[in-house]
């Protein structure tokens, strides 16, 4: 590749990264936390941590309690029951309630794992915010997911141009010139992180792009191939769906099917109940498995006779088509749900590396224009961008930390999306405003970085002060928060010391014989 073409590619890579850099950083950092959303959900709800789930209550009894609570609201037909597990030690039932006008509404309730008794409902809060800020930016689901999907495509373009630009990959993997200028350190760290996280970032970009843009592609496919019938397009992918027979029949217990799957080495997590009370009623038991890269392995059971309709999990657990197998693998690949906590911790570390790589790219772009020969804008313009870099990117981490505190310190009955969103957005805006009002962008970044680190280090203290029961999930959240906070505090301290040394060095050089 000639020098001129290489230069154009480099310029395109850097400009493209800057145009949507803040947006890309937001998606990457939110995705890093979204991997841990089940663990965060338990961490934010210490009231249910001590709930045991040894001998489970029969799901049908739990469902009876649910139906009794909601049967006056309308007709109930299909239900989903999330089974108790380490990160959710209670039953959670979601049912579709049809009113007299044919309008459907989903109602979500919680029940004790062993007794089936109702547990006080909890509004969506921290875990929902963490997950859905990543999935659709808290916008309308279709628009938000499409935007996140586009960011995945955008990242894939940046990855491709980055590979073409950086041709000395093996050398750059191990090169960080710590004793050189700030610009060179940031540039080297950006390159090294980009190379070390390359397989992970490529996979994340591809799966995220598909999961996001499918909301755009599906209507187009439905319009062109199925005359606008989206349900027909979905049916081709996931198979046909049945309708209730209208003939009443008694239901068999669901626990035997759940226990049978556990004896086969599977981990049942969700129970779908279709056409409750009809003679064609079915249980669909969804289980995680380490033997196949699928979101769930599925076993269908006749709810009237108890007979299994699916016997061979290796061939019939998901649609036996190319599209079915690809679709089944995308979600677990993107969210790291197929390897337990060790894999989630690895995803978290790689996600942070990817986020820092994006942030460093933004910093390098500004630094080259503030202290180099390139750039056709005024110094005031680039200094403003530099301040916003620190405020927006470092402020995002501080906003997440404050949302964690709000979720635990506020009155449990008041914790909802309004509270979490107010604290999160308020902190983020305040951080950006603080950075904009400071003359020295680096010092503002050091302050925000240090505050974020201190806030993260303090999160495990909440469990100690409250005496909340500890589990593997909450220990993971606390451990990662402490490790992240300690790293950020160390980085802030080193940056502050370096900033203090620079004026002294400049004074020394100006002295005679300096």
N, C-alpha and C positions, 0 to 999 in steps of 0.2 A: 504494500500500500504506500503510495507516494506521500510526501510530507504535507502537501496542501490538502489532500483528502483526509489525512489523519487529523490535521488541525480543524477542519470543518466538523469532523465527527466529534472531536473533543469539545468544540464550542457548542455543538448541538446538544451533547450530553449534559454539559454544565447548565446551559440555559433552560433545557427541558426540566432538569432537576429543580431549578430555582422557581420556575413558574408555578409548579404545584408542590413545592417542597414541604410547606407547612401542612398541607392537606395530607400528603403522603406520610409525614411523620405522625400525624394524628391517627391515621388508620393503622400504622405499624405498632405504635405504642398501645393503642386500645386493643389490638389483636393479641399483643403479648399478655395483657391481663385477662382477656377473654378466655384464654386457654384454661385459666384457673377459676372460671366462674362458678362451678359447683362447690369448690373448696371455699371460695369467697362467700357464697351464699350461707354456708354453715358457720363460717367465721363471724358473719354479721348477725347471726341469730343464735346467741349463746343459750337462749331459753330452751331450745330443743336439743342441745348437744347431749344432754344426759339421757335422752329418750332411748330406751333399749329396743332392739329388734331381733331378739333371739328366735322365739317361736311366734311366727306371724299369725295374725288374725286372718280368717278366711276372707279373701277379697270380696266374695259375694255378700258377706255380712257388712263389710265396709260400704259396698255399693248400696245395700238396703238402707243404711243410715243416710247416704247421700240422696237417694231417691225420696226418702221420707221428708228430707229437708226441702226438696225442691219440686216435688210432684205437683204442688198447687200452682207452680209458675208456668206450667205448660207440659207438652208431651216430650218424654225423654226416650231416646232410642240407642244412640251410640255413646260409649264412654271410653276414656283412657284412664288407667290406674297406674301411677308410678309406684313401684314397689320400694319398700324401705331399703336403704343402703347406707354406707358410711357417711357420705356427704348429704344425705337426706334421710334421717332416721324416723320417718313417718310415712304413712300412705298419703298420696296426693291424687285426688280424683278430679278430672275435668270432663264435663258432660255438655252435650249440645241440647239446649232446651228450645223447643219450637213453640211459639205462642199461637194464639188462635188465628192470627193474620199470616202465619207462615214465616215469621221472622225468627232467625236463629241467634241464640246468644249462648256463649260458653261461660260456665260457672266453675270456679276452681276452689276446692275445699281440701282441708288437711284432717287426717285421722290418726289416732295413736296406733303404732305398729302392732302391739300385742292385744290391745283391748278393742280396737276399732272405734273408740270413742272420739268424738270431734275434738280438734285442737283449734284454738283461736286462729282465725284467718289472719294472714300477714300480707300487707300490700306490697306491690312490686317496689323494690328499693335498689340497694347497691349492686347486687349481682345482675339484676335486670339492666341497670344503667351500663355497667361494664360490658356486658355481652352485646347489647343492642346499639350502643354507641359505635361499636365496631361493625356490626352487621348492616345497619342502615342509618347510622348517624342520628338516630332518634327522629328521623324524618318519616314521611309516609313510606311504608314498607317497600313499595315498588320503586319509587324514586330513589330512596336511600340506598337500597341494595344495588341498583343500577350504577349509582355514583361510586360505591365501593368497588363494584366489579370493574368499572372503568379505571379506577386507580390500580387494579391488578394488571390490566393491559398496559397501562402507563409504566408500571414498574418493570414489566417484561421488556419494554422498549429500552428503558434505562439500563437494564441488565445486559441486553444485547450490545448496545453502543459502548457500555463500559468494558465488555470483553474485547471488543474490537480496538478500543483505545489503549487498554493496558495489555501490552504484548509480552511484558517481562513478568509474568504472573508468579513464577516460582521465587524470583528475587523479591518482589514486592510483598509476598506473604510474610516475610520475616524482617522487613525493613521498616523501622520507626526511628527516625533520627531525633532522639530525645534531647540532645544538647543543641540542636539548631533552633531556628526561629519558630515562633508559634505557628506561622503559616505552614512551614514544612512538617512540623509535628502533626498538625491537623490533617494535612494532605496524606502523609504516610499512614496515619491511623485510619483514615477514610478508605484508602486503597486496601490495607490489610484486612479490615473488617469486611469489606466488600468481597474479597476473595475467600476468606474463611467461611462466610455465611452464604456463599454462592449457591451450593446445592439446595440449601434450606430456602433461601429467598426465591429461587426459581420455582420450587415446588409451591411455596406459599402464594406467589404471584399468579401461577397458572390456576391453582384450585380456587383461589379467591376470585379471579376474573370469571371463571365459569360459574361459580355459585352466585355471583352477582349479576352477570349479564343474562343468565337464563331467564330472568324475569322480563327481559326485553325480547330475547330470542323466541321464547315459547309462543307469545301472541303472534309473532311474525310467521312461525311455522304453522300455527293453527290457521292463520288467515290464508296462507298460500296452499297448504296441503290438505287442510280439513275444513275449508270454507268458514273459517272463523271459530270452529268448535274446539276450544282449548281442552275441554274434558276428553274429547276423542284423542287429542294429541297426548295427553297424560296417560290415557288408558293404554296406548301403544307401548309406553315406557314401563308402567308399573302393573299393567294387567287390568282385567275387568273388575268392576265393583258390583256387589249384589244389592238387592233391595229386600226389606222385611217381607215375610210371607203373609203376615196378618193372622196366622194360626198360632194360638197361644200354646206354650209348652213349659214345663218346669226346667230350671237350670241346674246343671251338675256343678259341684265345687270346682274351683279353679286351682286350688293348691296342689292336687296330685300332678297336674301338668307342669307346674312350676318346679316341684321337687324332682320330677323326672328329668327335667333339663339340667338341674344342678348336679344330678348324679352322672350326667354325661359330660361334665366339665364346663358347662356354660353358666353364665351369670345373668339370670333373668332380671330385667330392669323395668319393663313396662308391659302392661296387659291391656290390649285393646278388646273391648266388649262390643260386638256388633249385633244389632237386631235383638236387643235384650227382650226376653219373654216370648220370642217367636220360635217356631220349630226349626228354623234355619239359622238360629243364633250361633255365633262363633266366638271363640277366644283366640286372639292373636297374641302369642307370647313373644316378646322381643328381648333378646339377650345379647350381651356383648361376648365376644369370643376373640382369643388371641390366635386362632387357627386360620382366620381369613380377614382380609382388610375390608371390612364392611361396617356400615354404621350399626346395624343390628343383624343378628341371625334370627329368623322368624320361624315359629312353629304354629301352625293353625290347628285348632282343636274344636271338634264339634261340641258346643256348649250343652247340648241336650243328652248326648250319649257318652260324652267324654272321650270319644275315639280321636286319635291324632290323624289329621289329614296330611300332614307333612312328616315323613319318617326319615328321610335322608337329608341331614342338615348340609352336607357338603355340596349337594346339587340343587336343592330346592329351597334353601334358606332365603334366597333373593332371586329376582327374575333372571333366568338363565339365558340372558342375551348380552351382547357386547355393551350395549348402552346401559343395561341394568347393572352389570358388574362395574363399569366405570363410575356410574352415579353412586353406587354403594361405597366406593373407595374415596370419593372426593371429600366428604365431610370429615371422616376420621383422619384423613391425611392433613386437612387444613387445621383441625383443632386438636390433634394429638391425642385422640381418645382411645387408641388401640394398644397402648403400652403401659398403662398404669401411671403412678405418680413419678417414677424416674423419668419417663419420656416427657411428661408435662414440665418437669424441672428443666430438662434439656431444651424444650421448646421455649420456655421462658428466657433462658440464657441467650439462645440464638435470636429470639425476638428483640431482646434488649440490644444485642449487637447490631441487628438490622436497623433499629431505631437510631442508635448512635451514629451509624454509618450515614444515614440520611441527614442527621443534624450536622455532622462534621462537613458533609458536602456543601450544605448551606453556608457554614462558617467560612470554608475555604473560598467560596465564590466571592463573598463580601471582602474578605481579607486581601485577596488578590487585587481588588479594585481600590481599596483604601490605601494600600501600601505598595502598589505596583504601577506599572506604566499603562495598564489597560483600563477600559471603562470610559464612557463618554458622558457620565453624569457627574454632578457636583459631589464634593466630599460630604456635604450635609445630607444629601440623599442616601449615600451609602452608610453613613453613620446612623441614620434613622432605620434603615433595613437591619443594621447590626443590632440595634437596641431591640427591635421587634423580634429578631431571631432568638435572643436570650429570653425575652419576656414570653413569647408564645410557646417555644419549645420547652424551656425549663419550667415555665408556669403551668404547662399541661401536667407535668409530673406532680407539682405541688397541688394542683386542683384535684387530682385523683387521691392524693394523701388526705386532703381535707374532707373529701367525700367519705373516705373510710372512717375518719373520726366522727363525722356527723352521724353516720349510720349507727355507731356504737354508743355515742354519748347522748344523743337526743332521746326523748321519750319514745319507747318502742311503738306506741300507738300513733305517733306523729311521723314516723319514718316512712316516707313514700317518695315517689319520683319527683314531686314538687320540691321537697326538702333537698334531696340529693342534687337535683338539677340546679337549684338556687345556689347551694354551697359550691358546687363544681364550677358553674359558669361565673359566679361572683369572684371566686378565687382566681380563675384564669384571667378574667378581665382586669382584676386588680394587679396581678403580676405583670401583665403587658403594659398597663398604665404606669406602674412603678418603673419598669425598664425604660419607657419612653421619656420619663422626666429626668433621668440620670444622664449626666454628661459622658461618663465613662461606661461604655456598654459592657466591657469585661468585668468591671467591679459589680455592676448590677447582676450580671450572670452568676458571678461568684456568690453573691448574697442569696439569690434565688436557689442556686444549686445547693448551697449549705442548708437553707431552710427546708428544702425538699428532703435532703438526707436526714436531717434531725427528725423531721416528721415521720419518715419511714422507720427510723430506729426506734421511735417511741411507740409504734403500733403494737408490738408484742407486750408492752407494759400494760395495755388495757386488759388483756387476759389475766395478767398477774394481779392487778388491782381488783378485778371483779371475781377472781377465783373461779372463772368459767372452766368447765371440764375440757381437757385437751384431747384431741384426736389426731390421727396422722394427717388429716386434711388441714386442720387449723395450725398444727405445728409447721406444716409446709408453708402456709401463708405467712406465719410469723417469721419463720427462718428466712424466707426469701425477702421479706420486707426489711429485716435487720441487715442481711447481706447487701441488699441494694442500697440501703441508707448509709451503711458504713463506707461503701465504695464512693457514693456521691459526696459524703463529707470529706473523705480523703482527697478526692479530685478537687473540691472547692478549696481545701487548705493548700494544696500544691499550686493551684492557679493564683491564689491570693499571695502566696510567698513569692511566686514568679513575678507578679505584678509589682510587688514592693521592691524587688531587686532591680527592675528595669530603670527607675529614676535614679537610683544610687549609681548604677553602672554608667548611665548617661553623664552624671555629674563628674564621675571619676575620669571619664574619657575627655571631658572638657578641660580638666586641670592640666597645667604644664607637666609634661612628661607622662601624662595619663595614656 
